[in-house]
Amino acid sequence: MLSWYAEHVYVLPWWAYAAALYPLIGLFAMRLARIFGEPDPSAFILGWPLFGLAYLAVWGTVGAGWLLGFRETPPPLPD
């Protein structure tokens, strides 16, 4: 089972997983601003850019990986 996983699933580098956390950080900051009464402008100022940058980082990583060939390709057909 592990050998199948190693052969068929591409493991992203650590920074790709880190980039996926940025939307959660931005949304968490905005949620905290709503929980504590008045919206804190700093939370919104920090939250939305982090969310936008994370969106670009995640899809940029996916797109770059696809363009650079970090995707599973089928084995060549036998002659």
Backbone as a ProteinNet text record, in pm:
[ID]
protein_1_A
[PRIMARY]
MLSWYAEHVYVLPWWAYAAALYPLIGLFAMRLARIFGEPDPSAFILGWPLFGLAYLAVWGTVGAGWLLGFRETPPPLPD
[TERTIARY]
83.4	0	88	189	274.9	349.9	390.4	461.9	369	241.3	147.2	133.8	123.9	110.5	232.5	349.4	472.9	484.8	431.9	443.6	336.4	220.8	108.4	69.1	122.9	83.3	206.4	195.2	306	296.4	402.4	404.3	456	372.9	410.5	519.8	601.8	702	635.9	712.3	657.1	595.8	651.2	599.8	463.3	430.5	296.6	192.2	225	132.3	122.9	235.5	233.7	146.8	154	73.4	-75.3	-110.6	-252	-307.2	-220.2	-266.6	-300.7	-250.6	-273.5	-421.3	-505.3	-647.1	-707.3	-665.6	-718.8	-675.7	-553.4	-505.5	-587	-609.6	-687.3	-831.1	-893.5	-1032.1	-1041.8	-942.3	-941.1	-931.1	-847.2	-834.5	-966	-1035.1	-1163.1	-1269.2	-1263.6	-1361.5	-1341.3	-1215.6	-1188.4	-1240.7	-1231.6	-1281.2	-1431.9	-1503.4	-1648.9	-1687.1	-1608.7	-1641.1	-1630.3	-1528.6	-1502.2	-1571.1	-1697.7	-1776	-1745.6	-1694.9	-1669.5	-1564.8	-1585.7	-1483.1	-1353.5	-1247.8	-1116.8	-1063.1	-1041.9	-995.6	-863.6	-777.3	-649.3	-669.1	-770.6	-795.6	-841.1	-924.3	-969.1	-855.9	-775.7	-663.3	-564.4	-542.1	-451.1	-518.9	-646.3	-715.1	-736.2	-789.1	-819.8	-696.2	-587.8	-467.9	-408.7	-411.1	-360.9	-444.8	-576	-664	-637.6	-623.5	-596.3	-460.9	-358.7	-226	-225.6	-297.5	-302.8	-373.3	-480	-551.1	-457.2	-381.9	-286.3	-172.9	-128	-17.6	-57.9	-176.9	-221.3	-242.4	-317	-342	-217.8	-129.6	-2.5	84.6	83.4	159.7	103.9	-27.4	-90.3	-59.2	-73.3	-46.9	98.7	189.1	331.3	366.8	311.4	336.1	285.5	168.4	113.7	200.4	241.4	322.9	461	515.6	649.6	648	530.2	521.1	517.1	484.6	474.3	335	293.5	163.9	186.3	94.7	108.9	83.7	174.2	156.2	142.7	57.1	39.4	165.3	187.5	303.5	288.1	397.5	385.5	319.7	245.4	178.8	281.5	258.1	352.3	343.9	452.5	455	370.4
-119.4	0	126	126.8	243.5	264.3	155.8	171.4	229.6	190.9	248.3	397.7	434.7	576.2	654.2	600.3	669.3	683.3	588.9	593.8	679.8	695.7	760.5	896.1	935.7	1062.1	1151.4	1271.4	1366	1439.6	1438.8	1508	1649	1746.7	1886.1	1926.9	2023.2	2072.4	2142.7	2160.9	2214.2	2352.1	2435.8	2571.2	2572	2467.4	2460.4	2437	2353.1	2330.8	2455.1	2524.6	2647	2753.1	2761.9	2860.4	2832.2	2707.3	2672.6	2720.6	2751.6	2797.9	2946.5	3023.1	3167.2	3205.8	3140.5	3180.2	3159.6	3051.3	3027.7	3137.2	3185.4	3293.5	3420.5	3454.1	3573.6	3563.7	3448.7	3432.1	3430.9	3372.7	3371.7	3514.2	3596.6	3734.8	3809.7	3787.5	3855.4	3802.7	3673.6	3615.5	3670.9	3683.6	3740.8	3883.2	3958.6	4096.4	4098.3	4002.4	3998.8	3950.7	3857.2	3801.6	3908.6	3993.5	4089.7	4223.3	4217.9	4339.9	4417.6	4538.9	4624	4560.7	4570.7	4519.6	4598.1	4528.6	4592.3	4616.1	4741.2	4766.9	4696.5	4681.2	4616	4470.3	4406.2	4266.6	4256.9	4350.9	4348.8	4388.4	4485	4529	4415	4336.4	4222.8	4100.8	4082.8	3960.8	3948.2	4051.8	4041	4025.7	4103.6	4079.9	3941.2	3891.9	3756.5	3654.7	3675.2	3583.6	3590.3	3712.1	3726.4	3671	3698.4	3644.2	3492.2	3439.5	3294.3	3231.6	3295.6	3244.8	3238.2	3346.3	3347.7	3248	3234.3	3142	2997.1	2961.3	2823	2791.4	2876.3	2847.8	2869.5	2961	2976.7	2853.6	2795	2671.9	2558.2	2546.6	2440.9	2461.9	2585.7	2613.9	2593.1	2637.8	2619	2471.3	2397.1	2252.9	2185.9	2227.8	2168.9	2205.5	2332.3	2374.7	2310	2288.3	2229.7	2077.4	2019.4	1874.8	1797.8	1863.3	1792.1	1730.9	1662.9	1596	1452.1	1370.9	1230.2	1214.4	1152.5	1125.6	975.8	934.5	790.6	727.9	601.8	536.2	525	518.2	507.2	375.8	382.8	262.2	164.9	36.1	-61.1	-60.3	-94.3	-96.9	-208.2
0	0	0	83.4	90.2	-40.4	-104.4	-231.2	-338	-338.1	-434.2	-408.7	-282	-246.2	-291.9	-266.6	-304	-455.1	-529.6	-674.9	-740.7	-677.8	-745	-689.3	-577.7	-517.7	-506.6	-563	-553.2	-420.9	-344.4	-215.7	-239.1	-205.9	-226.4	-129	-166.2	-71.6	46.9	154.2	277.9	258.5	169.8	155.2	88.2	13.9	-45.1	63.8	159.7	270.2	358.8	377	456.5	389.7	256.3	184.3	201.2	217.2	233.3	367.7	463.7	594.1	596.4	500.3	503.4	498.1	417.4	422.6	561.1	627.9	761.8	858.4	844.4	931.7	907.4	781.1	749.1	796.3	773.1	816.9	969.2	1036	1182	1237.3	1175.4	1221	1204.3	1092.9	1071.7	1168.2	1198.2	1290.1	1431.9	1472.7	1604.6	1614.3	1506.4	1508.3	1529.4	1473.3	1490.8	1630.3	1684.9	1816.2	1925	1915.8	2022.1	1997.2	1957	1944.7	1819.2	1837.3	1722.2	1631.5	1502	1411.3	1428.7	1448.8	1462	1321.1	1282.6	1145.9	1113.5	1214.4	1186.4	1146.6	1204.5	1168.1	1022.6	980.5	842	747.5	792.3	708.8	689.8	794.5	783.3	723.1	752.8	711.6	562.2	498.9	356.3	268.2	292.6	210.9	231.8	355.6	378.1	303.6	304.9	233.1	82.8	30.6	-112.7	-152.9	-74	-104.4	-96.3	0	13.1	-106	-150.5	-267.9	-387.4	-408.5	-518.7	-496.7	-373.2	-345.1	-369.2	-322.9	-339.9	-487.2	-557	-698.4	-782.8	-741.7	-811.8	-797	-677.3	-655.2	-738.3	-739.7	-820.2	-967.6	-1015	-1155.8	-1193	-1106.9	-1135.3	-1135.9	-1041.5	-1039.7	-1165.5	-1211.2	-1333.6	-1453.8	-1460.2	-1573.3	-1573.1	-1455	-1445.7	-1451.2	-1457.6	-1473.1	-1343.5	-1232	-1105.1	-1091.1	-1190.6	-1187.4	-1231.2	-1193.5	-1230.2	-1379.2	-1445.7	-1587.6	-1606	-1695.4	-1714.3	-1774.5	-1746.4	-1805.5	-1956.7	-2029	-2173.6	-2213.6	-2321.3	-2369.6	-2427.1	-2405.8	-2463.9	-2616.3	-2677.3	-2825.3	-2880.8
[MASK]
+++++++++++++++++++++++++++++++++++++++++++++++++++++++++++++++++++++++++++++++

